[in-house]
Amino acid sequence: MLEPVILAIDTHANGTAASFTASIIDDPNDGETKLVVMFEQEGHIAVFSLDRLIEEEDISRNSHLNNADKLEEALRSLIASRSK
């Protein structure tokens, strides 16, 4: 798997709810730009194709099937290396 490129990233404290990291990435594995919402606990990640969100206004599961588990591993590693 090729490493995604982070275009924008920010951590949200989210009040009393669980904090999360939101990022926009270019995924060279499928050529799509994606919106990623990732919580601190591993396995808690949402990945959406920005192209499909904008063009089709579609949030259905079938429109956003992807390799979130592999993206999560790469993103957590990238985020950890940035915070050092």
HELIX and SHEET records of a PDB file:
HELIX    1   1 LEU A   50  GLU A   56  1                                   7    
HELIX    2   2 ARG A   61  HIS A   64  5                                   4    
HELIX    3   3 ALA A   68  ARG A   82  1                                  15    
SHEET    1   A 4 VAL A   5  HIS A  12  0                                        
SHEET    2   A 4 PHE A  20  ASP A  27 -1                                        
SHEET    3   A 4 GLU A  32  PHE A  39 -1                                        
SHEET    4   A 4 ILE A  45  SER A  49 -1                                        
END                                                                             
